[in-house]
């Protein structure tokens, strides 16, 4: 199961990397063909449409996925609920088109929102049979489903921009991507859905709680923007958002792909009536062994990273990155615990914990942003994140009968190795210190030197602690075995040459 999770995670990460690279290529070309106002218009329209779509998400595919053996009526009911939801969402987006255009004083916004409403309906008609890709953990099929449409959409967008030099090129790309994905869903899955709502009761209970969790997440994760926007300026909102994005890189690039595969793994264990404790501990150990040094490392080198990536105008971002990158590593605990609870149908537990998180985060933001500005906002997120992540871990571990000692055995080597990395960089004068030179090449060299040194100290410390503890079975042994296989394979290739 661990190997299947790693394989699935690899495909999800590959999908994210491909999507990011395609987006980068598209942006580099389109900025030369379109006006900034075209990008702003589409960004505004997609933000409005995506918010409506997120708030109407019911989690029906997840409800279907966690059923041991759903029948055809259940699949078709899931499809039917999705179509009804898509129609309602499309009508809300379309109904808000002209009011939104009037509010933002942008007449072009109305027609763009009408097109996005149509795109929402196209998405709702996708084949529900593709849920089985996750059920059987065949994430390579999901990779193709996601990437092929994106590639064709980028091609259409660039070609249209070359011909039209208009925001309609961006709309065309969005629509073509959704149409291609719709067609692919019926080509890649042999299932042919029918429209019915007969089995809605078996799906809607889980789905309502899934919607409640999504709503709570939206409130929790957007609270900082509302509070900072109300008390400070839009520039401060941008700085805080950018700082969050950089500090959360280990989470968005490692933990979120893990979450998608982990949910399927816990569902399979539930179907087979197997004990999930071993998988729970293995995943936390492996994920934290990668995420903790990455998060702490980003915090340590935040100054050269921000100077190099963003420039002098964004130096207010540095303390935000330094704070949030460290506490963000705790999201490993909450992500694994929330995936287990969702797979086990314990969404009420997830919602209750999110409600506690919101009740703690919002007052902290209001008070600390008022007294300490952006740094206060980062501290508020730090406190609330630590509390809600450790709380969900404690409750889930208690339910699984996992003791604090069992967790400590899995985590002590990673924690000490990270501590050694921090001490080594502090001794060298590289921990949370400003970059010494304003030149881009010098800053890049400084960042690489700090990062490479920290990584070397961490890996060496981890191996020393592993050998000192008797080389127990775990991530270190698996990693060394994989490296050994890779070296032998390279050796064979060299001999053949």
C-alpha positions in Angstrom: 0.0 0.0 0.0 2.9 2.4 0.8 4.4 1.7 -2.6 1.0 2.3 -4.3 0.7 5.6 -2.4 4.2 6.7 -3.5 3.4 5.8 -7.1 0.1 7.7 -7.0 1.7 10.7 -5.4 4.4 10.7 -8.1 1.7 10.9 -10.8 -0.2 13.7 -8.9 3.1 15.7 -8.5 3.9 15.1 -12.2 0.4 16.4 -13.1 1.0 19.5 -10.9 4.5 20.1 -12.4 3.2 19.7 -15.9 0.3 22.1 -15.2 2.6 24.7 -13.7 5.1 24.5 -16.6 2.3 24.7 -19.2 0.9 27.8 -17.3 4.4 29.4 -17.3 4.9 28.8 -21.0 1.4 30.1 -21.8 2.0 33.3 -19.6 5.3 34.1 -21.2 3.8 34.0 -24.6 0.5 35.6 -23.8 1.9 38.7 -22.0 3.4 39.7 -25.4 0.1 39.2 -27.2 -2.6 40.5 -24.8 -3.1 43.6 -22.7 -2.9 43.4 -18.9 -6.6 44.4 -18.7 -7.4 41.2 -20.6 -5.7 39.1 -17.8 -7.4 41.2 -15.1 -10.8 40.7 -16.6 -10.4 36.9 -16.8 -8.9 36.7 -13.3 -11.9 38.6 -11.9 -14.4 36.4 -13.8 -12.7 33.1 -12.8 -12.4 34.2 -9.2 -16.2 34.9 -9.0 -17.1 31.6 -10.8 -14.7 29.5 -8.8 -15.9 30.9 -5.5 -19.5 30.0 -6.4 -18.4 26.6 -7.6 -16.4 25.9 -4.4 -19.3 26.9 -2.2 -21.7 24.5 -4.0 -19.3 21.5 -4.0 -21.0 18.5 -2.3 -18.2 16.0 -2.4 -20.4 13.4 -4.2 -17.4 11.7 -5.9 -15.8 11.1 -2.5 -19.0 9.7 -1.1 -19.2 7.3 -4.1 -15.5 6.4 -3.7 -15.8 5.4 0.0 -18.7 2.9 -0.7 -17.4 -0.7 -0.9 -19.4 -1.8 -3.9 -21.8 0.8 -5.3 -24.4 -0.4 -7.8 -25.4 1.3 -11.1 -28.2 3.2 -9.5 -25.6 4.8 -7.1 -23.3 5.7 -9.9 -26.1 7.2 -12.0 -27.5 9.1 -9.0 -24.0 10.6 -8.4 -24.0 11.7 -12.0 -27.6 13.1 -11.6 -26.7 15.0 -8.5 -23.6 16.4 -10.2 -25.7 17.5 -13.2 -28.3 19.2 -11.0 -25.6 20.9 -8.9 -23.9 22.0 -12.1 -27.1 23.5 -13.5 -27.8 25.4 -10.2 -24.2 26.7 -10.1 -24.3 27.8 -13.7 -27.6 29.6 -13.1 -26.2 31.4 -10.1 -23.1 32.5 -12.1 -25.2 33.6 -15.0 -27.6 35.4 -12.7 -24.7 37.3 -11.1 -23.2 38.2 -14.5 -24.8 41.6 -14.9 -24.8 42.7 -11.2 -21.1 41.8 -11.1 -20.4 43.7 -14.3 -22.2 46.7 -12.8 -20.4 46.4 -9.4 -16.9 46.3 -11.0 -17.9 48.8 -13.7 -16.7 46.3 -16.4 -19.3 45.6 -19.1 -17.2 42.8 -20.6 -17.4 40.8 -17.4 -21.1 39.8 -18.0 -20.5 37.9 -21.3 -17.3 36.2 -19.9 -19.3 35.0 -16.8 -22.0 33.6 -19.1 -19.4 31.6 -20.9 -17.9 30.4 -17.6 -21.5 29.3 -16.6 -21.7 27.3 -19.8 -18.3 25.8 -18.9 -19.6 24.8 -15.5 -22.4 22.8 -17.2 -19.9 21.1 -19.5 -17.9 20.0 -16.4 -21.0 18.7 -14.7 -21.6 16.3 -17.7 -18.3 14.5 -17.3 -18.5 10.7 -17.0 -18.9 9.7 -13.4 -17.0 6.5 -14.2 -13.6 8.3 -13.9 -14.1 8.1 -10.1 -12.9 4.5 -10.5 -9.4 5.8 -11.4 -9.1 6.9 -7.8 -10.9 3.8 -6.5 -8.3 1.5 -8.1 -5.4 4.0 -7.5 -4.6 4.2 -11.2 -3.5 7.8 -11.0 -1.6 7.6 -14.3 -5.1 7.7 -15.9 -5.9 10.9 -13.9 -2.6 12.4 -15.1 -3.7 11.9 -18.7 -7.2 13.1 -18.1 -5.8 16.3 -16.5 -2.8 17.0 -18.8 -4.1 16.3 -22.3 -6.9 18.9 -22.1 -4.5 21.4 -20.6 -2.0 21.0 -23.4 -4.7 21.4 -26.1 -6.2 24.3 -24.2 -2.9 26.1 -24.0 -2.3 25.6 -27.7 -5.8 27.0 -28.6 -5.2 30.0 -26.3 -1.9 30.9 -27.8 -3.2 30.4 -31.4 -6.3 32.5 -30.6 -4.3 35.2 -29.0 -2.0 35.4 -32.0 -5.1 35.8 -34.3 -7.5 37.9 -32.2 -5.2 39.8 -29.6 -8.3 39.7 -27.3 -9.4 38.3 -24.0 -11.5 35.9 -26.0 -8.4 33.8 -26.5 -8.3 33.1 -22.8 -12.0 32.2 -22.7 -11.5 29.9 -25.7 -8.7 28.1 -23.9 -10.8 27.6 -20.8 -13.8 26.2 -22.8 -11.7 23.9 -25.0 -9.9 22.5 -22.0 -13.3 21.6 -20.4 -14.6 20.1 -23.7 -11.6 18.0 -24.2 -11.8 16.7 -20.6 -15.5 15.9 -21.1 -14.7 13.9 -24.3 -11.8 12.1 -22.6 -13.9 11.0 -19.7 -16.1 9.0 -22.0 -13.2 7.6 -24.0 -11.1 6.6 -21.0 -13.9 5.0 -19.0 -16.3 2.4 -20.4 -19.0 3.4 -18.0 -22.0 5.1 -19.6 -24.0 7.0 -17.0 -27.7 7.5 -16.9 -29.6 10.3 -15.2 -31.4 9.3 -12.0 -31.7 10.4 -8.4 -33.0 7.2 -7.0 -30.0 6.5 -4.7 -29.6 10.1 -3.6 -30.1 9.2 0.1 -27.1 7.0 0.2 -24.9 9.9 -1.1 -26.4 13.0 0.3 -25.6 12.4 4.0 -21.9 12.3 3.4 -22.2 15.0 0.8 -23.9 17.5 3.1 -21.1 17.2 5.7 -18.5 17.4 2.9 -20.2 20.7 1.8 -20.1 21.9 5.4 -16.4 21.1 5.7 -15.7 22.9 2.4 -17.6 26.0 3.6 -15.6 26.0 6.9 -12.4 25.7 5.0 -13.3 28.6 2.8 -14.0 30.8 5.8 -10.9 29.7 7.6 -8.5 30.1 4.7 -9.9 33.4 3.4 -10.3 35.1 6.8 -6.8 36.6 6.7 -7.5 38.4 3.4 -10.7 39.9 4.7 -9.2 41.0 8.1 -6.0 42.5 6.6 -8.0 44.1 3.7 -10.3 45.8 6.2 -7.6 47.0 8.6 -4.8 47.7 6.1 -4.3 48.2 2.4 -4.7 46.0 -0.7 -0.9 46.1 -1.1 -0.6 44.5 2.4 -3.1 41.8 1.3 -0.9 41.1 -1.7 2.2 40.9 0.5 0.6 38.6 3.0 -0.8 36.3 0.2 2.6 36.1 -1.5 4.3 35.3 1.9 1.8 32.6 2.5 2.3 31.1 -0.9 6.1 30.9 -0.5 5.9 29.6 3.0 3.4 26.9 2.1 5.4 25.5 -0.9 6.2 22.2 0.9 2.5 21.8 1.7 1.2 22.6 -1.8 3.8 20.6 -3.7 4.1 17.6 -1.4 1.3 17.3 1.2 -1.6 18.2 -1.1 -0.7 15.5 -3.7 -0.2 13.1 -0.8 -3.7 13.9 0.5 -5.3 12.9 -2.9 -3.7 9.5 -2.9 -4.0 8.9 0.8 -7.7 9.2 0.8 -8.0 6.4 -1.8 -5.6 4.3 0.3 -7.6 4.6 3.5 -10.8 3.9 1.6 -9.3 0.6 0.3 -8.2 -0.4 3.8 -11.7 0.3 5.1 -13.2 -1.8 2.3 -10.8 -4.7 3.2 -11.4 -4.2 6.9 -7.7 -3.8 7.6 -6.0 -1.9 10.4 -5.0 1.6 9.2 -2.6 2.3 12.1 0.6 1.2 10.3 -0.2 3.2 7.2 -1.1 6.2 9.3 2.2 6.2 11.1 4.3 5.3 8.0 2.8 8.2 6.0 3.3 10.8 8.8 6.9 9.6 9.3 7.7 9.7 5.6 6.0 13.0 4.8 7.4 14.9 7.8 10.9 13.6 7.0 10.6 15.6 3.7 8.3 18.5 4.7 10.0 19.5 8.0 13.5 20.2 6.6 11.9 21.9 3.5 9.7 24.2 5.6 12.4 25.0 8.2 14.9 25.5 5.3 12.7 28.0 3.5 12.3 29.9 6.8 16.1 30.0 7.3 16.9 31.3 3.8 13.8 33.5 3.4 15.8 36.7 3.0 17.8 35.7 -0.1 14.8 33.8 -1.5 12.5 36.9 -1.3 15.2 39.2 -2.6 16.0 37.0 -5.5 12.5 36.0 -6.5 10.5 39.2 -5.8 12.9 42.1 -5.4 13.4 44.9 -2.9 9.8 46.1 -3.1 8.6 42.9 -1.4 10.9 42.8 1.7 7.9 43.0 4.0 7.2 39.4 2.9 10.3 38.1 4.6 9.1 37.8 8.2 5.8 36.3 7.0 7.7 33.5 5.2 10.0 33.0 8.2 7.0 32.4 10.5 4.6 30.5 8.3 7.1 28.2 6.6 7.9 26.6 9.9 4.4 26.2 11.3 3.2 25.0 8.0 5.1 21.7 8.4 2.5 20.8 11.1 -0.1 20.5 8.3 1.3 17.0 7.7 -0.5 15.9 10.8 -3.8 17.5 10.0 -3.8 16.3 6.4 -3.2 12.7 7.2 -5.7 12.7 10.1 -8.4 14.5 8.0 -7.9 12.0 5.1 -8.4 9.1 7.5 -11.5 10.7 9.0 -13.0 11.5 5.6 -12.4 8.0 4.3 -14.0 6.6 7.5 -17.0 8.9 7.1 -16.1 11.0 10.1 -16.7 14.3 8.4 -18.6 15.6 11.5 -15.3 15.4 13.4 -13.5 17.3 10.7 -16.2 20.0 10.6 -16.2 20.4 14.4 -12.4 20.8 14.5 -12.6 23.4 11.6 -15.3 25.3 13.5 -12.9 25.5 16.5 -10.1 26.6 14.2 -12.3 29.4 12.7 -13.4 30.5 16.2 -9.8 30.8 17.2 -8.2 32.2 14.1 -10.6 35.1 13.3 -10.4 36.8 16.7 -6.6 36.3 16.8 -6.3 37.9 13.3 -8.5 40.9 14.3 -6.4 41.6 17.4 -2.9 40.8 16.2 -3.2 42.5 12.8 -4.5 45.6 14.6 -1.6 45.6 17.1 1.3 44.1 15.0 0.3 44.5 11.3 1.4 41.7 8.9 3.7 40.0 11.4 0.7 39.9 13.8 -1.3 38.2 11.1 1.4 35.6 10.6 1.6 35.0 14.3 -2.2 34.6 14.4 -2.0 31.9 11.7 0.9 30.3 13.5 -1.0 29.9 16.8 -4.2 28.8 15.2 -2.5 26.4 12.8 -0.5 24.8 15.6 -3.6 24.3 17.8 -5.9 22.9 15.1 -3.3 20.6 13.6 -2.2 19.1 16.9 -5.8 18.9 18.1 -7.0 16.8 15.1 -3.9 14.7 15.4 -4.5 14.0 19.1 -8.2 13.1 18.5 -7.5 10.9 15.5 -4.6 9.1 17.2 -6.7 8.5 20.2 -9.4 7.0 18.0 -6.8 4.7 16.4 -5.3 3.8 19.8 -1.9 5.3 18.8 0.1 6.5 21.7 2.2 9.6 21.9 5.2 7.3 22.4 4.5 5.5 19.1 4.4 8.9 17.3 7.6 10.0 19.0 9.5 6.9 17.9 8.6 7.8 14.3 9.5 11.5 14.5 12.5 12.0 16.9 15.2 11.4 14.3 13.7 13.9 11.9 13.2 16.5 14.6 16.8 16.2 15.9 18.3 16.2 12.4 16.3 19.5 11.7 17.6 20.9 14.9 21.2 20.1 13.8 20.6 21.8 10.5 19.4 25.0 12.3 22.3 25.0 14.7 24.8 24.5 11.8 23.4 27.3 9.8 23.2 29.6 12.8 26.8 28.8 13.6 27.8 29.8 10.1 25.7 33.0 10.3 23.2 31.8 7.7 20.1 31.3 9.8 17.5 34.0 9.4 20.1 36.6 8.3 20.0 39.1 5.4 21.7 38.4 2.2 25.1 40.1 2.1 25.1 41.3 -1.5 22.5 43.1 -3.6 23.7 41.5 -6.9 21.4 38.8 -8.4 24.2 36.4 -9.0 25.6 36.8 -5.6 22.2 36.4 -4.0 21.6 33.2 -6.0 25.0 31.9 -5.0 24.3 32.8 -1.3 20.9 31.0 -1.4 22.4 27.9 -3.1 25.2 27.8 -0.6 22.9 28.0 2.4 20.4 25.5 1.0 23.0 23.0 0.0 24.8 23.2 3.3 21.6 22.8 5.3 20.5 19.8 3.2 23.8 18.1 3.6 23.8 18.6 7.4 20.2 17.3 7.7 20.8 14.2 5.6 24.1 13.4 7.3 22.5 13.9 10.8 19.6 11.8 9.9 21.8 8.9 8.7 24.0 9.1 11.8 20.9 9.0 14.1 19.5 6.1 12.1 22.7 4.0 12.4 23.0 4.9 16.1 19.4 3.6 16.7 20.2 0.2 15.2 19.1 0.9 11.5 15.4 0.2 12.1 13.0 -0.5 9.3 11.6 2.8 8.0 12.0 5.6 5.5 15.8 5.7 5.7 16.2 2.0 4.8 13.7 2.3 1.9 15.5 5.4 0.6 18.9 3.8 0.8 17.6 0.7 -0.9 16.2 2.8 -3.7 19.5 4.7 -4.1 21.3 1.4 -4.2 19.0 0.1 -7.0 19.5 3.3 -8.9 23.3 3.1 -8.7 23.3 -0.5 -9.8 21.0 0.3 -12.7 23.3 3.2 -13.8 26.3 0.9 -13.5 24.7 -1.7 -15.8 23.9 1.0 -18.3 27.5 2.3 -18.2 28.8 -1.3 -18.8 26.5 -1.7 -21.8 27.8 1.5 -23.3 
